[in-house]
């Protein structure tokens, strides 16, 4: 029969249970054929035992057949379809056999079919018992079949089984996990069975709905708390990002002398990882070692995650290298740890090792590695990952993977590929819209970014704070001052989103670049929070652009107070002094930088060729092709000179001769990367480079001309944005 979810059949007043015809239980239990079942390791073994059971005549007993069905339906070596074939061969299944097949389907990927068999069981005249309902209610929980669950509840009441502890807890759990917290509470309150298990079932319901305060009230009422109830609360706090409360509750658990288990420690290590609680994490590591669980892969993976996210990457890697067996989870936490701490090269190396180990990556792997590809500009690897996802994750409904691909393509300089992924998404999330808007803004296509924002609203999405960071960045990169003002005002008046530091930073950058320093200053004074280093840094950058020396000095003082160890602030002020020819002041700032022991972040540029990322520093000669690179560099300079290019030495931070300044500019990391790209790729190939700092004015002018001389498109990402150099011009229109 086909089960209809509209209603279960009315429960008959009297059931007729068929008399048992099996031989005595003890004789069956010790029968050699049945003892072989416990040794089966495959369905092939099971079929051999089944044949033996038929030969000995045991197939005529319900007990033997129920054991066969139990193995097929419950054992990891079983086969539910085989269990069904055995079940259908039984002329009059008894209560045990029905319960076993219902149990099998409740554990399967088709749990609602357990309800179908329950209907058949009732119609056949076999009475359900207290063993039937926990599995039946579990099926209703897994499929969110609350309507059917309520009907099953009615059957439980009619049969007088509400006082059974397992049935009672299953009812609470079914209602609680399906969001029917009022019904769950009613079942709980009506019963005298208020043990730790029923308390925990109700607590889990509140936790799953985010009602942590209500869950805590219940937790505090439990007469005797077992480890499961403690775990439910600790896990609930952790899942809601209330890590400090999770760890505080774990402290209470230790004081109560309740022994934690594996699940406790995995949750606690996760909370330590997210909150940076390295000392407690180390205590957990000692506990794991003391309890002989050092080879437990789940716990060791949690330890690797904790150590890496707390910054102890060497310890994490030592644990990882010590694993005799590694699963996808252990690989993921190691890769994710490197990405989390911005060790992107190591993340890529680890990913390649994972592939060589024949471990199949999953969606979590790609969510960890795609940001590393994006940061390093590893476009070839990103394309390979995209192809892998297309082949293996086409039915992946979570939009996070596709959003990460959009972000990767945009940050690797291939905005067209980002558009293709975005346009190909059947279901878009707000995050995917935000990634595309920010990508367009980053590439200087302000009008396309703003058009996409309007389309997003037309499709019913409400922007959030992240959306407006992308929108204001688009206005900033496009030099759209009036539109920037309008969107900044609209954010608060029309969308009721309070500006955060990122929004103020974008707006002040827009105004500063336009030379509107009075308006920028007024906006800073109106901020509800104190300006951070990024806001002051934006204003200082504008002072450098407009050569506002005195204002720059004032702004730099504020920036030094907020971020005294920010080497970039000293470099910016040095640039301002250098631009004004005030070499003594520039030397004073550099001396102060050295005296404070602050190290300037070295300028570096990376380029990917044949799926390998090459990184260059200023005047770098460590590359194996260094000789060829410098020969190409000389050719570039010769052709630039022939084309009439005059180096801009105003930003060189040394009071040295013009000739030496020109040499210093020629050896900047981006020039070396471009030279390597020219000798390593075919004519006409697009060259993509990624620089960690803002590109200097001289290199920007030189790269424009290089793109024309060599007929190459050069796409460069610096610390602020993308530059598309093509035929002697740049997409930024010299506004960066």
Buried (B, 14 or more C-beta within 10 A) or exposed (E): EEBEEEEBEEBEEEBEEBEEEBBEEEEBEEBEBBEBBEEBEEBEBBEEBBEBBEEBEBBBBBBBBBBBBBBBBBBEEBBBEBBBEBBEEBEEBBBBBBBBBBBBBBBBEEBBBBBBBBBBBBEEEBBBBBBBBBBBBBBBBBBEBBBBBBBBBEBBEEBEBBEBBBBBBBBBBBBBBBBBBEBBBBBBEEBEBBBBBBBBBBBBBBBBBEBBEBBBEBBEEBEEBBBBBBBBBBBBBBBBEBBEBBBEBBEEBEEEEBEBEBBBBBBBBBBBBBBEBBEBBBBBBEBBEEBEBBEBBBBBBBBBBBBBBBBBBEBBBEBBEEBEEBEBBBBBBBBBBBBBBEBBBBBBBBBEBBBEEEBEBBBBBBBBBBBBBBBBBBBBBBBBBBEBBEEEBEEBEEBBBBBBBBBBBBBBBBBEBBBBBBEEBEEBBBBBBBBBBBBBBBBBBBEBBBEBBEEBBEEEBEBBBBBBBBBBBBBBBBBBBEBBBEBBEBBEEEBEBEBBBBBBBBBBBBBBBBBBBEBBBEBBEEBEEEBBBBBBBBBBBBBBBBEBBEBBBEBBEBBBEBBEEBBBBBBBBBBBBBBBEBBEBBBBBBEEBEEEEBEBEEBBBBBBBEEEBBBBBBEBEEBEBBEBBBEBBEBBBEBBEEEEBEBBBBBBBBEEEEEEBBBBBBBBBBBBBBBBBBBBBEEEEBBBBBBBBBBBBBBBBBBBBBBBBBEBBBBBBBEBBBBBBBEEBBBBEEBB
